[in-house]
Amino acid sequence: MTRFLARRAAAGAVLLFVISVLSYLLLSVPDNDVGRQILGGQAPQDLVDAKNAELGLDRTVLVQYADWLAHAVRGDFGTSWFTGEDVVQAISTRLPVTLSLMAGVTLVTAALSLLLGVWAGVRRGAVDRFVQVLGVIGYALPGFLVTLVIVVVFAVRLRWFPAIGYTGLTESPSGWLATVTLPIASLSVAGVAGVSQQVRGAVIDVLRQDYVRTLRARGLPPSRILFRHVLRNAAAPALTVLGLQFVGLLGGAVLVEQIFGLPGIGSMTVTYTTRGDIPVIMALVMVTVIGVIAVNLLVDVMIGWLNPKARVSS
């Protein structure tokens, strides 16, 4: 297991470095006059040049990146070019909002997908067709349409939940739950549709295996066969898809946070990207990549625990 984790961690570090280089090169557009954007279109050129020099933009891109990397490895991502706010502090105040949203979506998706997938895989027949239809509909519906329908029905008409705004968990647990329920529901629809189909297919495949028929012939209770043998072997494909769904949530969170007015890193990414604020954007990219690497590592560890052969072969 130690060698397994070491290989995954080393691959993640290489990926992090490669993405940081590519991101910085792509963001450093030659005609992006940051000093002019900060000071305004009417500012004299000498002041603009002085501002660019102050930010270090008069150096080559590779020198700028090397300087950024030297500070980033120490946890210093600098300050925002436009607001002067410390980048780490700015992200740390918004990251819990997005993390709570993504954690809630992952839990809801995992629970509902497991229930629907196992129900369809075991019962088959009309139940199976019903779950498949729900999966196709949930996966085909555009995310923005699902979000708008949920807002209109549950926030505008029924007024069960607030339409916009966010309450921190430490401020009011009930208020936090009320503000994240609709965003979590809107993001969970597509995830449940996709993962439940994967769980269904994996359960059906395992139930067809010879060892399952042998266990049944030996008289083991169906519940024991299902929970101790079938689900353990069917969990690996579902975990893989669930990990991919988690990564995909990073993109969906941008739309949902904009619609519901949540102060997370999704809405923050949109704001600072339009400005071309490289220190903030690079920090957000690194946080996102680290999150993706951590989730993939966790999925690999769980799959390796469920199936040691997968760990040895990887």
Summary of the structure (lengths in Angstrom):
residues: 314
radius of gyration: 24.0
end to end distance: 11.2
largest distance: 87.0
contacts: 975
relative contact order: 0.14
helix: 80%
strand: 1%
